[in-house]
Amino acid sequence: MSSASDEGRPQDVATAGGDGPDVQLPAAVLWDMDGTLVDTEPYWIEAEHELVGAHGGVWNDEFAHKLVGNALEVSAQLIIDQSGISLSVPEIVDALLQRVIRRVEQRVPWRPGARELLLELGSLGVPSLLVTMSWRSLADVVVRNLPDGAFDHLVTGDAVTHGKPHPEPYLAAARLVGAEPADCIAIEDSPAGVRSATAAGVPTIAIPHVVPVPHIEGAVHIDTLAGVRAVDLVDIVRPIRGEALQHVGDAASGD
């Protein structure tokens, strides 16, 4: 039910009141996992080196960095193409997942400020969704180390037809909570992830970590989530809120 005081208030954000003035909050926050929520990219790179070396191939960090943020099947094919090892795509995906899951079960390496922001969003009633190209088996291990209900939904790489940088994962996440993509905020660390979110029309906070992220319309760069509060998120993306929609329009028109 709206009141006269609601007139003119942006409809693309929720509000949190209390005794103080209302503040703007996103309709939902869509979180990347590897490199954004948890610092697992070094686990993946280590697993790639181990796997390729065990099968007589050659691997290096330059090759590994090209895989960051991609769908696992895409990464597996790139490993075959670059290293020449004679495993199939499913065999590589399974072997990498097993190695990374073992490491995460030993220790979950949270990224600075990420866990704190996630839990604060939950306390304010803002839905959080995990949008990761890792498969459900790994995502479940990470989520088990969080309070129940920290994530409202999970969109994983084995549950989508097209992985990042395709917009499908982020479009699927927005649909799960019945929100317009432009009313949500994505948090990402990789070029593929940022391209996926902005192509879906989601204003995106890019926090480059293992690999640089170029300027992409619809995304704003910050150095860290440490010290970022839920009430800061809408202000952070305000300068680029319209760019994500423009990016979608350009893509649709072929510009």
Number of C-alpha atoms within 10 A of each C-alpha: 3 6 6 6 7 10 9 7 11 11 12 17 18 19 19 16 11 8 6 7 9 12 15 21 25 22 25 26 27 29 26 27 26 26 23 25 25 18 19 21 21 14 18 21 21 16 19 24 16 16 19 21 14 11 13 12 17 15 19 13 12 8 16 19 15 14 22 23 28 22 24 25 18 14 19 23 17 17 24 17 11 14 18 15 18 14 15 12 18 13 12 23 19 13 15 21 19 14 17 21 21 13 16 19 13 9 11 17 16 18 20 17 16 22 17 17 18 22 19 16 22 17 11 15 14 22 21 26 24 25 28 28 28 22 18 16 13 18 22 12 15 20 16 11 13 13 10 9 12 21 20 15 16 20 24 23 22 17 14 14 9 14 26 27 23 20 21 17 27 32 19 17 25 23 11 14 15 11 16 16 26 23 22 25 29 31 28 32 26 29 22 20 31 34 25 25 32 30 29 26 29 34 32 33 26 27 23 20 17 14 16 13 19 13 12 18 21 28 29 20 18 11 10 16 19 13 12 15 15 22 18 13 19 20 13 19 20 12 13 18 23 16 22 25 21 17 21 19 14 12 11 10 8 7 7
